[in-house]
Amino acid sequence: MNTIFDPASLVREDIKTLVPYDAPYYASVTKLDANENPYPFPAGVMARIYEEMSTLDFNRYPDPMSVKLRERLAVYTGVSPDKIMVGNGSDELILSIMLTYGTGAKIAVATPTFAMYGLQGRIAGAEMIDVPRLGDFQIDAAALKRAADLPGVKIVFICTPNNPTGNIVPRDVTEDIIRHTNSIVVVDEAYGEFGGDSCIPLLDRYPNLIVLRTFSKAFGLAGLRVGYLLAGRSIISGLLKVKQPFNLNAFSQTAARVVMENLQPFQERVGKILEERDRFFSELSAVPGVETFPTQANFVLFRTPLPAQEVYSGLLKRGLLIRSMESPALNRCLRVSVGTAEENKLFLEKLCEILAQTSLG
């Protein structure tokens, strides 16, 4: 027997070269990298959450089906509770979809888009078919339908508004794709509260549709990891076979339910974000050398004359964290979240400083 044990030799061959998802964390920077809600959590809602927490038995497992939360989500979405499944963030739900329907199969993804579709697909043993978006980042609907019809394709992913480009996919375009494929079509509406028409009204017509939603963006619960999906009963039944028994802890279930019972302050914050987004977009577009891309989300994709990493590093040295999106499809592009007015002003000042120094140098 070999006495030298090498764990790396036992790793699955198809994930040995997998690069882990990179989400850098810095304690003392202005965070404009993760598309979070930049405003303080409403004090009244927080007090209500703490009040509810005092009645919980933390020595007991949480409700495995998150019944009370699903009932509140049913009121919010107009979808019956038995067509709703909650998870530990959208990431877990994406992995559950992959494990249920994608292992050993192929998935078609309109790219560039959220990296977790491809990452979770590889973890689940699926093969990703990259369907490039058009020059203006609109999806190539004809190409996506062709990809969906390829042998072995079981899942199609569409993100709207799309991360990181910010543009939406019109609902009629999405419906045309759903109608013309036997694959499951996952429509990720993580940023749906900020713009675009939801595909939720299509659920009763198409048994192959899944709509993904999250509490991490509009509702300010990124730190508690709460996501949910809506789908027909047959899809939910399949997903429940792979769902972890107690996947959403009692604290997160309660906090998300209380948020659903107190929507007004969050809707007001969304309004502020949208107002600030439009102002911020105009000011960023006016910076010499910067190209901005229209957005209906709470972030802006932009391109500068400099390499993305140079801009990213320059901002980080100045105490600002954004996201470099450098890739063949997004050459010299970065993504910045819409922050508060003060944060956005600081970002614009530091970006102009970096660009000016480079032009002088």
Stockholm file with secondary structure:
# STOCKHOLM 1.0

chainA/1-361         MNTIFDPASLVREDIKTLVPYDAPYYASVTKLDANENPYPFPAGVMARIYEEMSTLDFNRYPDPMSVKLRERLAVYTGVSPDKIMVGNGSDELILSIMLTYGTGAKIAVATPTFAMYGLQGRIAGAEMIDVPRLGDFQIDAAALKRAADLPGVKIVFICTPNNPTGNIVPRDVTEDIIRHTNSIVVVDEAYGEFGGDSCIPLLDRYPNLIVLRTFSKAFGLAGLRVGYLLAGRSIISGLLKVKQPFNLNAFSQTAARVVMENLQPFQERVGKILEERDRFFSELSAVPGVETFPTQANFVLFRTPLPAQEVYSGLLKRGLLIRSMESPALNRCLRVSVGTAEENKLFLEKLCEILAQTSLG
#=GR chainA/1-361 SS CCSCCCGGGGSCGGGTTCCCCCCCCCTTSEECSSCCCCSCCCHHHHHHHHHHHTTCCTTSCCCTTCHHHHHHHHHHHSCCGGGEEEESHHHHHHHHHIIIIITTSEEEEEESCCTHHHHHHHHTTCEEEEEECCTTSCCCHHHHHHHHTSTTEEEEEEESSCTTTCCCCCHHHHHHHHHTCSSEEEEECTTTTTSSCCSGGGTTTCTTEEEEEESSSTTSCGGGCCEEEEECHHHHHHHHTTSCTTCSCHHHHHHHHHHHHCCHHHHHHHHHHHHHHHHHHHHHHTSTTCEEECCSSSEEEEECSSCHHHHHHHHHHTTEECEECCSGGGTTEEEEECCCHHHHHHHHHHHHHHHHHHHHC
#=GC SS_cons         CCSCCCGGGGSCGGGTTCCCCCCCCCTTSEECSSCCCCSCCCHHHHHHHHHHHTTCCTTSCCCTTCHHHHHHHHHHHSCCGGGEEEESHHHHHHHHHIIIIITTSEEEEEESCCTHHHHHHHHTTCEEEEEECCTTSCCCHHHHHHHHTSTTEEEEEEESSCTTTCCCCCHHHHHHHHHTCSSEEEEECTTTTTSSCCSGGGTTTCTTEEEEEESSSTTSCGGGCCEEEEECHHHHHHHHTTSCTTCSCHHHHHHHHHHHHCCHHHHHHHHHHHHHHHHHHHHHHTSTTCEEECCSSSEEEEECSSCHHHHHHHHHHTTEECEECCSGGGTTEEEEECCCHHHHHHHHHHHHHHHHHHHHC
//
